[in-house]
Amino acid sequence: TPAPAGRDLDALIVGAGFAGLYQLLCLRDRLGLKVQVLEAGDGVGGTWYWNRYPGARCDSESHAYNYTFSKELFEEWEWSERYPDHAEIRRYLDHVADRFDLRKDIRFGTRVVGARYDEAANRWSVTTEAGETLTAQFLITAVGCLSTANVPKFPGLESFQGQWYHTGQWPQEGVDFTGKRVGLIGTGSTGIQATPVIAQTAAHLTVFQRTANYSVPAHNAPLTPEFKAWVKENHAEIRRIMHTNTNGQAFFIEDRSGHEVTPEQRQALYEAAWAKGGLQFRGVFRDMLLDKSVNDTAAEFLKAKIRAIVKDPATAALLADIDHPYAAKRPPIDTDYFATFNRDNVSLVNVRAAPIEAITPTGLRTKDAEYPLDIIVFATGYDAMTGPLLKLNILGRGGQPLAKAWEAGPRNYLGLQVAGFPNLFTITGPGSPSVLCNMPVAIEQHAEWITGCIAHLRDRGLARVETTEAAMAEWVAKVNEAANVTLLPQAHHSWYLGANVPGKPRVFMPYAGGMARYRAICDAVTEKGYEGFVLSD
Ligand code: NA7
């Protein structure tokens, strides 16, 4: 039974993934507000509701990919593998929704297509695809950062007689590749996860690579009973690590410089990290993302691994022809990605040298060849961070479109608020550290901060919170400064910069100063009476 719509809502939340579920719980159960969540999908899960492509799996380890607010929830839930796959994450979020009785305040199958701030009433009016309008005092977006599919506008796509899919909009019933000639475009985390799985059943898989990428083995495996017991016993300590380190993961980046060790020690450290697998490879040296000469050693180690795994020298050379620093793009982790190119039914095509020109009725054409295909998989990423927000067609004070305010790139304060858009909060917005961090940790911090801010207003009989142009200018400068001391902006093809979407402004979007520092900044803002925000009645 959906909650009553209409004028008595205090808050509307868009999205029922990790962020929307927890924001609902906070506002409804802790503040007693009337809240409605609007969700386009027919179930909870957000990004994980849509990402069901073969091999879709989280790159955070399962014991860190949880909410941390409830000890009981943590203790009763048990993950089965080192990294949770998409189906298990949905089971987890289903469990959370049931356990905290959240479903009754979520309207599924409801896509938001517009939102407008009514200054006189101090309310947000939200329009759904079905033409319904709901209003509330607060509007909170929980729409994720990687949820707006980027399907390149290749001419001829509509003429293709086979099937095509974007990985982020995967059919719920799955796709059968058995005996098919499959083309996969894109070699980010998604393409790297999907390639080995599709290769197992396809007649032939052609991977179209524009930008070569590093990858470290995930070494996924079922969790042992001993590990599961260790996690439960150490819940408090795991939580403490996740809340105090820079990336929200359950491990610390080593406090050791790449310059402190001999070449032999360095090689041994990299070998050990490779054997352990996963994102911890990035944690070998504290200056790996700060000092190019240190990063070069990691890059060389990883390229040598590619050359050792891949038997055909030309394919190996193309896979190892990587031109960005390691982890300056979100670093993929994989299960047999490079080894998959040793299969007879897999080939690699360089579409930087000969770009894709068109999709034809029977396949794909590059500048120098035709590839007959039955199925095309677009692992081409997302209009990241800003895409999901701009798609909501948000109009602020005086009808000003968010798209206009962000014409030259996103501008906000703390990733949370935009001047001219009172009472609108953006969970994991651009300018927040979320995408450089283990997501649930970033989400919990945002949802709790927003909850605290709304509670503060209510306690004082105030009705409106809005950041200022000056606070935004300062924050945008901080975001730039934080990025520029790292090697991150050196990956020119990265979605952190919006580079994968033609025409998108090139701005480094996430806050790269680390989750711990960000949390401290937000806490200081609160302590100073919401410095940088104007609170009014
Ligand atoms: P990514 O990391 O943005 O990767 C997309 C890939 O698709 C990347 O290799 C792109 O090459 C490629 N791409 C995009 N457009 C084209 C065109 N027009 N032609 C050829 N190749 C193209 O997205 P993912 O889904 O893999 O991962 C997103 C995040 O999800 C990931 O970082 C994790 O945080 C989870 P490019 O590099 O732009 O040359």
Residues whose N, C-alpha, C, O or C-beta is under 5 A from the ligand:
A	BS01	NA7	L146 P152 I185 G186 T187 G188 S189 T190 G191 R210 T211 R330 A379 T380 G381 Y382 H493 W495 N500
